Amino acid sequence: MAQSYFDDYTKALRAGQKQYRDCVARGVYPYTPVLDEMVGDATVEHAVELGLVEIPSHLIVGTKTPGRTSAFASNFMPLLGSETEFAGKWVDLCRAHLEDGIRDPIFCYEYLGKFYVQEGNKRVSVLKYFEAPRITGNVVRLLPGYSNDPAVQLYYEFLDFYKITGLYEVTPSKLGAYAKLLAALDCQPEQT
């Protein structure tokens, strides 16, 4: 039985290596993005603790700090060899997931609707490998200062939508789309 967990690691490692090669061939950054490298303190207005959130796994896209950068491909699949301590811990988490379920929430930051893991990168990797639709996490939302940047304006529209619906799954790309959705639901942001 233990061999099958190592087989899962081998398959996940192959998926990570393939993702890495594909990204390099396309000239795209092959690792998970690092929030601390993307966002300076000057662009974050304040932080809000959201508590436990059921996070759509496809929205978990990176890490908070650069410490684990080379351990994961951009799809959160592992890149470190099967003989490493990292692989052993991944296999242990795989076993725990299949036998009892992973119960400990991750800890992450949400910025502009995407999630960046501070604690629990291997848990995310294992759960993404098994195609978990959601991952439970303690979330801190980092709010950018309002600006003329369309991405920031769209995010602030999302915040009104989220207050009413609690949904991350709806991600329109045009300004005004969240307001139209709320109107179609006969909801107004003032109702919160």
Secondary structure as GFF3:
##gff-version 3
##sequence-region A 1 192
A	DSSP	alpha_helix	2	26	.	.	.	ID=ss1
A	DSSP	alpha_helix	35	38	.	.	.	ID=ss2
A	DSSP	three_ten_helix	41	43	.	.	.	ID=ss3
A	DSSP	beta_strand	44	56	.	.	.	ID=ss4
A	DSSP	three_ten_helix	57	59	.	.	.	ID=ss5
A	DSSP	beta_strand	60	63	.	.	.	ID=ss6
A	DSSP	three_ten_helix	66	71	.	.	.	ID=ss7
A	DSSP	alpha_helix	85	99	.	.	.	ID=ss8
A	DSSP	beta_strand	106	111	.	.	.	ID=ss9
A	DSSP	beta_strand	114	119	.	.	.	ID=ss10
A	DSSP	alpha_helix	121	129	.	.	.	ID=ss11
A	DSSP	beta_strand	134	144	.	.	.	ID=ss12
A	DSSP	alpha_helix	150	165	.	.	.	ID=ss13
A	DSSP	alpha_helix	177	184	.	.	.	ID=ss14
A	DSSP	three_ten_helix	189	191	.	.	.	ID=ss15
###
